[in-house]
Amino acid sequence: MTEKIGEAARTVVSNTTEIIALSPDDGVASIEGHLDEAVAAMGVLDVIRQDNNESDAYIIACFGDPGLLAARELTDRPVLGVAEAAMHAATFVGSGFSIVTTLARTINIARHLVLLYGMNEHCRRIRASELEVLALEDPKSDAFKIILEECQKAVQEDECNAIVLGCAGMADLTKNLSAELKIPVIDGVVAAVGFAEALVRMGLKTGKMHDLAFPLKKSYSGIYAPFSSK
C-alpha cells in the first residue's frame, strides 16, 4: 500500500520533486481506530525526527491525519495531512462533498476532522463502505465495486457534487471512479502533494510561534528517549 501511495503521488509531481514513500519501522499493520492512530502518530513523528529536515515537506498519508499538529511542532517544514488536503480540494471543485471511507468505526474520527477543519458546511455526509483497510490490497475483496456503489449512493442521496475518499489506500481508484460518477473524486495523497509543492514554491514554512513553536527542551525516557533535546 505504501508503494501504491508513492506511485499515486508521483503521477502529479513536477520533474524536480522527489517522492519518498515510507512507513515507520514500528507501528500497526493498518489504521482503523483511535488506538491505531495513537500508535501510528508516534511512528510518524519518529520518521520526521530521523529525517532531520532533509525533506522540503512531509505528508501524513492516513485519512485520520495522525500526529499532524505534533509533526508541525517538530519541524518548520510544511506538514500536510491527506484528510485536510482532500477536504480543501473538494471545496475548490464542488459546492458540497461526501466522504466515502472504510469501516463505520472510523466515521467519528472523520467527523471530528470535518469540524476541526471548518468543513461542516461543505461535508454532506460521511459514509462507510465496511471494507477493512487491508482489503483494499486484496483482489478478491471487490473493493472497487463496493466503493463505487457507496459513491453512487452519495451522489443520489446526499446531493453532493464531489467525493472525498477516506483512505489513502484508495489512491489508485480515483480515475476510474471519476469516470463512472462524472464528478470529481478526490484522493488526499494527490491533493496534499500538489499543495505541498505550492507551499514550497512560495517559500512558506510552518509558523513557529505559540503552540507550534519547537518543543521545549526536556528529557524523554524509555522508547521515547530519542526525542530528548540535545
DOLUM-328762 format. One record per residue (C-alpha): residue number from 1; residue in three letters; x negated, y, z negated. Coordinates in Angstrom, 3 decimals. Last residue first. Layout:
DOLUM-328762
<pt NUM; 'ALA'; <X; Y; Z>>
...
***
This chain:
DOLUM-328762
<pt 230; 'LYS'; <-20.361; 17.550; -22.879>>
<pt 229; 'SER'; <-16.631; 17.562; -23.496>>
<pt 228; 'SER'; <-15.126; 14.154; -24.198>>
<pt 227; 'PHE'; <-13.091; 12.702; -21.312>>
<pt 226; 'PRO'; <-15.434; 9.700; -21.071>>
<pt 225; 'ALA'; <-14.402; 8.740; -24.652>>
<pt 224; 'TYR'; <-10.840; 7.857; -23.546>>
<pt 223; 'ILE'; <-11.369; 4.105; -23.913>>
<pt 222; 'GLY'; <-12.262; 4.643; -27.544>>
<pt 221; 'SER'; <-12.504; 8.220; -28.720>>
<pt 220; 'TYR'; <-12.108; 11.710; -27.286>>
<pt 219; 'SER'; <-14.200; 14.614; -28.555>>
<pt 218; 'LYS'; <-13.383; 18.279; -28.052>>
<pt 217; 'LYS'; <-13.936; 21.243; -25.772>>
<pt 216; 'LEU'; <-10.552; 22.677; -24.890>>
<pt 215; 'PRO'; <-9.176; 21.570; -21.545>>
<pt 214; 'PHE'; <-9.567; 23.947; -18.552>>
<pt 213; 'ALA'; <-6.837; 26.583; -18.456>>
<pt 212; 'LEU'; <-3.547; 25.316; -17.029>>
<pt 211; 'ASP'; <-1.536; 26.152; -20.170>>
<pt 210; 'HIS'; <-2.750; 29.777; -20.344>>
<pt 209; 'MET'; <-5.015; 30.723; -17.438>>
<pt 208; 'LYS'; <-6.915; 28.637; -14.911>>
<pt 207; 'GLY'; <-4.851; 29.308; -11.805>>
<pt 206; 'THR'; <-5.236; 26.316; -9.477>>
<pt 205; 'LYS'; <-7.107; 27.219; -6.316>>
<pt 204; 'LEU'; <-6.187; 29.098; -3.171>>
<pt 203; 'GLY'; <-8.736; 29.668; -0.397>>
<pt 202; 'MET'; <-6.024; 30.049; 2.219>>
<pt 201; 'ARG'; <-7.497; 27.166; 4.198>>
<pt 200; 'VAL'; <-7.484; 25.035; 1.034>>
<pt 199; 'LEU'; <-3.838; 25.839; 0.366>>
<pt 198; 'ALA'; <-2.875; 25.022; 3.963>>
<pt 197; 'GLU'; <-4.723; 21.704; 3.887>>
<pt 196; 'ALA'; <-2.967; 20.778; 0.649>>
<pt 195; 'PHE'; <0.446; 21.718; 2.066>>
<pt 194; 'GLY'; <-0.019; 19.452; 5.072>>
<pt 193; 'VAL'; <-1.328; 16.596; 2.937>>
<pt 192; 'ALA'; <1.548; 17.009; 0.487>>
<pt 191; 'ALA'; <4.138; 16.713; 3.252>>
<pt 190; 'VAL'; <2.518; 13.565; 4.663>>
<pt 189; 'VAL'; <2.471; 11.934; 1.236>>
<pt 188; 'GLY'; <5.930; 13.218; 0.328>>
<pt 187; 'ASP'; <7.672; 11.368; 3.126>>
<pt 186; 'ILE'; <10.507; 13.338; 4.649>>
<pt 185; 'VAL'; <13.321; 12.107; 6.852>>
<pt 184; 'PRO'; <14.597; 14.914; 9.057>>
<pt 183; 'ILE'; <17.961; 14.168; 10.733>>
<pt 182; 'LYS'; <18.934; 12.041; 13.742>>
<pt 181; 'LEU'; <19.542; 9.016; 11.486>>
<pt 180; 'GLU'; <18.008; 6.291; 13.640>>
<pt 179; 'ALA'; <15.074; 8.334; 14.961>>
<pt 178; 'SER'; <14.418; 9.817; 11.522>>
<pt 177; 'LEU'; <14.354; 6.333; 10.003>>
<pt 176; 'ASN'; <11.915; 5.117; 12.642>>
<pt 175; 'LYS'; <9.506; 7.996; 12.061>>
<pt 174; 'THR'; <9.823; 7.978; 8.271>>
<pt 173; 'LEU'; <9.169; 4.303; 7.592>>
<pt 172; 'ASP'; <5.373; 4.239; 7.170>>
<pt 171; 'ALA'; <5.388; 6.402; 4.041>>
<pt 170; 'MET'; <7.850; 4.152; 2.203>>
<pt 169; 'GLY'; <5.173; 3.126; -0.319>>
<pt 168; 'ALA'; <5.004; 6.756; -1.413>>
<pt 167; 'CYS'; <8.410; 6.258; -2.993>>
<pt 166; 'GLY'; <11.485; 8.455; -3.196>>
<pt 165; 'LEU'; <12.048; 9.130; 0.481>>
<pt 164; 'VAL'; <13.560; 12.581; 0.913>>
<pt 163; 'ILE'; <16.441; 12.720; 3.377>>
<pt 162; 'ALA'; <17.644; 15.823; 5.192>>
<pt 161; 'ASN'; <21.032; 17.032; 6.421>>
<pt 160; 'CYS'; <23.000; 16.153; 3.315>>
<pt 159; 'GLU'; <26.779; 15.775; 3.306>>
<pt 158; 'ASP'; <26.524; 13.385; 0.356>>
<pt 157; 'GLU'; <28.905; 10.703; 1.653>>
<pt 156; 'GLN'; <28.030; 10.310; 5.335>>
<pt 155; 'VAL'; <24.369; 11.333; 5.323>>
<pt 154; 'ALA'; <23.696; 9.564; 2.033>>
<pt 153; 'LYS'; <25.490; 6.416; 3.185>>
<pt 152; 'GLN'; <23.255; 6.350; 6.262>>
<pt 151; 'CYS'; <20.192; 6.713; 4.034>>
<pt 150; 'GLU'; <21.314; 3.732; 1.961>>
<pt 149; 'GLU'; <21.732; 1.652; 5.115>>
<pt 148; 'LEU'; <18.315; 2.717; 6.387>>
<pt 147; 'ILE'; <16.706; 1.738; 3.083>>
<pt 146; 'ILE'; <18.158; -1.763; 3.237>>
<pt 145; 'LYS'; <17.296; -2.216; 6.908>>
<pt 144; 'PHE'; <13.709; -1.013; 6.420>>
<pt 143; 'ALA'; <13.159; -3.179; 3.348>>
<pt 142; 'ASP'; <14.158; -6.497; 4.932>>
<pt 141; 'SER'; <12.440; -8.186; 1.966>>
<pt 140; 'LYS'; <10.810; -10.904; 4.083>>
<pt 139; 'PRO'; <8.113; -8.575; 5.402>>
<pt 138; 'ASP'; <6.936; -7.996; 1.794>>
<pt 137; 'GLU'; <4.991; -4.758; 1.308>>
<pt 136; 'LEU'; <8.073; -2.692; 0.463>>
<pt 135; 'ALA'; <8.948; -5.477; -1.975>>
<pt 134; 'LEU'; <6.063; -4.198; -4.104>>
<pt 133; 'VAL'; <8.080; -1.120; -5.030>>
<pt 132; 'GLU'; <11.125; -3.102; -6.123>>
<pt 131; 'LEU'; <14.105; -2.537; -3.869>>
<pt 130; 'GLU'; <17.368; -1.502; -5.517>>
<pt 129; 'SER'; <18.032; 1.036; -2.712>>
<pt 128; 'ALA'; <18.643; 3.688; -5.340>>
<pt 127; 'ARG'; <20.259; 7.024; -4.504>>
<pt 126; 'ILE'; <19.619; 10.507; -5.867>>
<pt 125; 'ARG'; <22.264; 13.028; -4.824>>
<pt 124; 'ARG'; <22.829; 16.420; -3.226>>
<pt 123; 'CYS'; <19.475; 17.980; -4.064>>
<pt 122; 'HIS'; <19.328; 21.631; -2.970>>
<pt 121; 'GLU'; <20.935; 23.456; -5.893>>
<pt 120; 'ASN'; <19.120; 21.235; -8.402>>
<pt 119; 'MET'; <15.761; 21.857; -6.761>>
<pt 118; 'GLY'; <14.168; 24.053; -9.430>>
<pt 117; 'TYR'; <11.034; 21.888; -9.623>>
<pt 116; 'LEU'; <11.711; 20.737; -13.178>>
<pt 115; 'LEU'; <15.370; 20.027; -12.412>>
<pt 114; 'VAL'; <14.587; 17.812; -9.415>>
<pt 113; 'LEU'; <11.717; 16.295; -11.406>>
<pt 112; 'HIS'; <14.065; 15.231; -14.207>>
<pt 111; 'ARG'; <16.425; 13.734; -11.639>>
<pt 110; 'ALA'; <13.562; 11.677; -10.181>>
<pt 109; 'ILE'; <12.780; 10.192; -13.593>>
<pt 108; 'ASN'; <16.487; 9.655; -14.211>>
<pt 107; 'ILE'; <16.766; 7.739; -10.932>>
<pt 106; 'THR'; <13.809; 5.437; -11.674>>
<pt 105; 'ARG'; <15.903; 2.704; -13.319>>
<pt 104; 'ALA'; <18.028; 2.588; -10.175>>
<pt 103; 'LEU'; <15.155; 0.916; -8.329>>
<pt 102; 'THR'; <13.573; 2.211; -5.107>>
<pt 101; 'THR'; <14.345; 5.744; -3.942>>
<pt 100; 'VAL'; <16.573; 7.554; -1.492>>
<pt 99; 'ILE'; <16.642; 11.264; -2.342>>
<pt 98; 'SER'; <19.395; 13.405; -0.860>>
<pt 97; 'PHE'; <18.794; 16.744; 0.805>>
<pt 96; 'GLY'; <20.632; 20.031; 1.288>>
<pt 95; 'SER'; <20.374; 23.047; 3.565>>
<pt 94; 'GLY'; <17.729; 21.397; 5.716>>
<pt 93; 'VAL'; <14.344; 21.954; 7.309>>
<pt 92; 'PHE'; <12.472; 24.205; 4.875>>
<pt 91; 'THR'; <14.307; 22.869; 1.811>>
<pt 90; 'ALA'; <13.139; 19.352; 2.678>>
<pt 89; 'ALA'; <9.505; 20.460; 2.643>>
<pt 88; 'HIS'; <9.892; 21.733; -0.928>>
<pt 87; 'MET'; <11.408; 18.424; -2.006>>
<pt 86; 'ALA'; <8.661; 16.424; -0.304>>
<pt 85; 'ALA'; <5.852; 18.450; -1.891>>
<pt 84; 'GLU'; <7.263; 18.165; -5.412>>
<pt 83; 'ALA'; <7.770; 14.423; -5.018>>
<pt 82; 'VAL'; <4.330; 13.926; -3.459>>
<pt 81; 'GLY'; <2.500; 15.615; -6.311>>
<pt 80; 'LEU'; <-0.117; 18.170; -5.366>>
<pt 79; 'VAL'; <-3.364; 19.143; -7.061>>
<pt 78; 'PRO'; <-5.197; 22.199; -5.754>>
<pt 77; 'ARG'; <-8.776; 22.317; -7.066>>
<pt 76; 'ASP'; <-9.308; 24.116; -10.370>>
<pt 75; 'THR'; <-9.594; 20.819; -12.194>>
<pt 74; 'LEU'; <-8.509; 19.179; -15.486>>
<pt 73; 'GLU'; <-5.514; 21.412; -16.148>>
<pt 72; 'ARG'; <-4.067; 20.680; -12.722>>
<pt 71; 'ALA'; <-4.505; 16.972; -13.473>>
<pt 70; 'ALA'; <-2.638; 17.398; -16.770>>
<pt 69; 'LEU'; <0.158; 19.131; -14.857>>
<pt 68; 'LEU'; <0.471; 16.260; -12.371>>
<pt 67; 'GLY'; <-0.037; 13.319; -14.734>>
<pt 66; 'PRO'; <2.467; 11.119; -12.936>>
<pt 65; 'ASP'; <4.104; 12.749; -9.872>>
<pt 64; 'GLY'; <7.077; 10.362; -10.237>>
<pt 63; 'PHE'; <7.053; 9.901; -6.460>>
<pt 62; 'CYS'; <3.582; 8.371; -6.556>>
<pt 61; 'ALA'; <0.768; 9.504; -4.292>>
<pt 60; 'ILE'; <-0.915; 12.085; -6.506>>
<pt 59; 'ILE'; <-2.702; 14.343; -4.020>>
<pt 58; 'TYR'; <-6.036; 15.989; -4.791>>
<pt 57; 'ALA'; <-7.756; 18.928; -3.139>>
<pt 56; 'ASP'; <-11.206; 20.079; -1.963>>
<pt 55; 'SER'; <-12.919; 16.911; -3.163>>
<pt 54; 'GLU'; <-16.280; 16.878; -4.950>>
<pt 53; 'ASN'; <-14.590; 18.458; -7.973>>
<pt 52; 'ASN'; <-16.157; 15.997; -10.448>>
<pt 51; 'ASP'; <-14.817; 12.909; -8.643>>
<pt 50; 'GLN'; <-15.128; 10.994; -11.912>>
<pt 49; 'ARG'; <-12.723; 13.324; -13.689>>
<pt 48; 'ILE'; <-10.245; 13.192; -10.804>>
<pt 47; 'VAL'; <-10.255; 9.378; -10.848>>
<pt 46; 'ASP'; <-9.935; 9.388; -14.656>>
<pt 45; 'LEU'; <-6.938; 11.709; -14.483>>
<pt 44; 'VAL'; <-5.155; 9.417; -12.026>>
<pt 43; 'GLY'; <-5.833; 6.374; -14.199>>
<pt 42; 'MET'; <-4.483; 8.205; -17.229>>
<pt 41; 'ALA'; <-1.336; 9.069; -15.289>>
<pt 40; 'ALA'; <-0.856; 5.460; -14.211>>
<pt 39; 'VAL'; <-0.471; 4.276; -17.801>>
<pt 38; 'ALA'; <2.080; 6.983; -18.575>>
<pt 37; 'GLU'; <3.887; 6.351; -15.289>>
<pt 36; 'ASP'; <4.145; 2.605; -15.888>>
<pt 35; 'LEU'; <5.522; 3.269; -19.370>>
<pt 34; 'HIS'; <8.143; 5.660; -17.986>>
<pt 33; 'GLY'; <9.336; 3.306; -15.265>>
<pt 32; 'GLU'; <8.730; 1.750; -11.870>>
<pt 31; 'ILE'; <5.073; 2.279; -10.994>>
<pt 30; 'SER'; <3.397; -0.713; -9.371>>
<pt 29; 'ALA'; <0.470; -3.033; -10.145>>
<pt 28; 'VAL'; <-0.473; -1.142; -13.319>>
<pt 27; 'GLY'; <-3.685; 0.542; -14.316>>
<pt 26; 'ASP'; <-7.456; 0.303; -14.274>>
<pt 25; 'ASP'; <-9.705; 0.751; -11.237>>
<pt 24; 'PRO'; <-7.660; 3.737; -10.144>>
<pt 23; 'SER'; <-6.215; 3.595; -6.618>>
<pt 22; 'LEU'; <-7.819; 5.029; -3.516>>
<pt 21; 'ALA'; <-7.165; 6.942; -0.329>>
<pt 20; 'ILE'; <-9.988; 9.250; 0.761>>
<pt 19; 'ILE'; <-8.709; 11.488; 3.557>>
<pt 18; 'GLU'; <-11.323; 13.532; 5.411>>
<pt 17; 'THR'; <-10.269; 16.805; 6.996>>
<pt 16; 'THR'; <-12.191; 18.322; 9.906>>
<pt 15; 'ASN'; <-10.131; 16.657; 12.624>>
<pt 14; 'SER'; <-6.933; 18.105; 11.195>>
<pt 13; 'VAL'; <-4.594; 15.960; 9.152>>
<pt 12; 'VAL'; <-1.204; 14.628; 10.249>>
<pt 11; 'THR'; <-1.662; 10.946; 11.078>>
<pt 10; 'ARG'; <-4.414; 10.602; 8.472>>
<pt 9; 'ALA'; <-1.933; 10.863; 5.612>>
<pt 8; 'ALA'; <0.105; 7.941; 6.919>>
<pt 7; 'GLU'; <-3.068; 5.865; 7.201>>
<pt 6; 'GLY'; <-4.007; 6.664; 3.615>>
<pt 5; 'ILE'; <-0.574; 5.640; 2.375>>
<pt 4; 'LYS'; <-0.862; 2.348; 4.249>>
<pt 3; 'GLU'; <-4.283; 1.723; 2.699>>
<pt 2; 'THR'; <-2.882; 2.369; -0.768>>
<pt 1; 'MET'; <0.000; 0.000; 0.000>>
***
